[in-house]
Amino acid sequence: MTAFLLALSLLLNIIALLAFTLLFLRQNKLMETEKKQEKMFNEMEEVISTYLVQMKEENDDFINRVSQLKINALRLKDESKEKLAKTQENMEESEKPNRLAKASAYQAVRAYKKNTQPDSQADEKMESDSGSVNEASALKVEKQRESEGQKHHAPSLLDNVLLLRKQGLTEDEIAKTLGKGRTEVALMLKFRQNQQE
């Protein structure tokens, strides 16, 4: 009976040792899987943080580009407004002496008409005698202004350009008639057309 108990005790000890080794192996496997999961979690966290940093840099770069575009657009608007104001000032300054010169020329023509002949005969004689388009066009402009009831108001350069354009003259002919550059006349007509639209 002691032999049986001894054999049973050995068998139970062997079973206990096998159970301990199985538990130890399972615990090791569990620890290894935990380490792997922790390692994967850390790698995923690093990848996501790197991706977020890259996105932040790209967004900052994009915001800088957009702000530069806005600044450039504002600069261009300011420059175009300044250029437009300068061209308008230049046109106004160039018109001032011309208005005075034309007003004195018109006054001289009127005085000459009054002193020599009646108005209708003087106009016909002046147009037939002067072979130049400049004087004839100036008289036509003056005559139309007088017929509209604006005898005391000297016509501006723009009015003269528009009137000659209505008469069917080209930009070159208007420029020669008024003694101005072709581009100046073209610009005035273009500005006027843009205002009407």
Secondary structure, 3 states (H helix, E strand, C coil): CHHHHHHHHHHHHHHHHHHHHHHHHHHHHHHHHHHHHHHHHHHHHHHHHHHHHHHHHHHHHHHHHHHHHHHHHHHHHHHHHHHHHHHHHHHHHHHHHHHHHHHHHHHHHHHHHHHHCCHHHHHHHHHHHCCCHHHHHHHHHHHHHHHCCCCCCCCCHHHHHHHHHHCCCCHHHHHHHHCCCHHHHHHHHHHHHHHHC
